[in-house]
Amino acid sequence: MYARVTTIQISPYRLDEAIGVLREQVVPTIQQQNGFKGYLMLVDRGTGNSINITLWEEESDRQVSSPNSEYYRNAIGKVVPFLTDAPLIEDLELVIQV
């Protein structure tokens, strides 16, 4: 399995609003992508730091949703108004899952 970890800095004052947009607009779209296996969002409510992890069956599935893809640009575009810094994106392989 493969993962994309996107770290974003959200304004703490707009965190709940950003979570709502992600839950209602971004997640339903990502669930429709081929090979999608899961999504996790972790937040620090005090700082607005958020780690977003998407899980993919195959590396090729993850690549279809790469930062250069139309899907990713649309998804990140929905949360840009809430961000205080540029996203940090890492592509990783999941080697242990318990």
C-alpha positions, 0 to 999 in steps of 0.5 A: 500500500502507498501513502501521501502525507500532506502537511498543511498549516491552517489558521487556528481561527478557521480550523473548524471551517476548513475541516467542514470543507474537507469533510463535505467537499474534498473527501467525497471526491477522493473516495471516488478515485481508483485505488483509494483505501483511506484518509486520515486527518490529524490536527493540533487545534492550538496551532492549526497544524494538520497532517493529512494522509491518503492511502492507496492500493498501488503506487500508480493509483497514488500517482494519478492524484499527484500534486500535478493532477487536476484532482489534487489542484481542485482539492487543495484549491478548496482549502487554500483560503484557510492556509497560512503556509504552502503545503508540504507533500511526501509520497511514502510506501506503507510497510507495516500496518497493525 
